[in-house]
Amino acid sequence: MKSGRKKTRIITASFAAAFSLFVAAEIALKILGFPTSYSSIYRFDETLGYRYQPGTHKINIAQAIYEVKVDPVGIVDRYGEGHVKTLILGDGVIAGIEHRPEQQLAHLLGSCTGKSTVNLAVPGYGTVQQLIALEQWIKNNDAPEKVLLVYNTTNDYFDNIQNWESNRIPSIRKKEESYEYILPKNPNKVGEWLRLLSWNSRLYTLIEKSTKASTASPSPLPEQQKWLFSSQPPVDSAIGDRATRTAAKALQNLATEHNFEIQWLIWRDLPAEEQSNLNADIGLKRLSKLLEVPEEKLTVINGKPTTNNERWEKSWLHPGTRHSNKRGLQYIAKLQHNKSGAQPCR
């Protein structure tokens, strides 16, 4: 009996000592100004799975340090005041968290058009999350005049399906003439606490920073994402087709109901496509059919092939990431503004 109590005391004391060391290390790193992981900019959300956490975040991305300011309603990138005329939807490619405010897409486009513009893009979001974010925006604000939706062909097909990506994201299914969401399954309260602890841990970031090399090399695409580019995809691809088609239809219904225009912009990562030996022409044709948008109305942002992937990446990607660099964001803003028939943006 005594030996059992002694063993329990030793375990408890060891845990307390380890926890004390952990807390001391976290405090020391905070005092020294060491960043947290980039995931510290997120908080759990019962509908979207996750969203931005308001506040100022000093974060580490690909071994570089950035300061990201999220306003009280969860927006990183905003231009102008009053009624928002243009909304931008997308994922990390155009979220702009690596860039200064004046280099972000909403600011660049808004300064061209003179119209109040908000960027709702969040890293990792698929089309379903973008649809939910748009619905929530319209519910809490006036509808915009225009929505720009940047579709990432390297993962947006995959990102709409819980069984493929993760139970922590929402999915969508058709229901009679409408649709319903499959809600994300976030951890219980203990799991959320532990996850938030790791997301915000500077010690974890220090270990990660010391063991991972900074690289922007494309990761192999998920097998399900490759099905978008296949002329004869497997039967299971019907799951991705239905989710993409249902989300696109819901977006168009919102546009019709609230009288705004949707413009689809297609972001291709050519080195990632080449690595997976994908046929872009097939991908765009399938995407056009799923979105029910004529192929000529899909604006391909960076569609020119190159025999030099390193040069392409330097032209389009931010160092250490697969996200758009500031020149890419400038190109998107000018291209979209000039397509409207207005005076060219300089």
Secondary structure as UniProt FT lines:
FT   HELIX           2..31
FT   TURN            32..33
FT   STRAND          36..37
FT   HELIX           38..41
FT   STRAND          42..45
FT   TURN            46..48
FT   STRAND          49..52
FT   STRAND          55..61
FT   TURN            62..63
FT   STRAND          64..70
FT   TURN            72..73
FT   STRAND          77..79
FT   STRAND          86..89
FT   HELIX           92..95
FT   TURN            97..98
FT   HELIX           101..103
FT   HELIX           105..113
FT   STRAND          117..119
FT   TURN            123..124
FT   HELIX           127..140
FT   STRAND          146..152
FT   TURN            153..157
FT   HELIX           158..160
FT   TURN            162..164
FT   TURN            167..168
FT   STRAND          171..175
FT   TURN            176..177
FT   STRAND          178..182
FT   HELIX           189..200
FT   HELIX           202..211
FT   HELIX           223..226
FT   HELIX           227..229
FT   TURN            235..236
FT   HELIX           237..258
FT   STRAND          261..267
FT   HELIX           270..275
FT   TURN            276..277
FT   HELIX           280..291
FT   HELIX           295..297
FT   STRAND          299..300
FT   HELIX           309..316
FT   TURN            319..320
FT   HELIX           326..339
FT   TURN            340..341
//
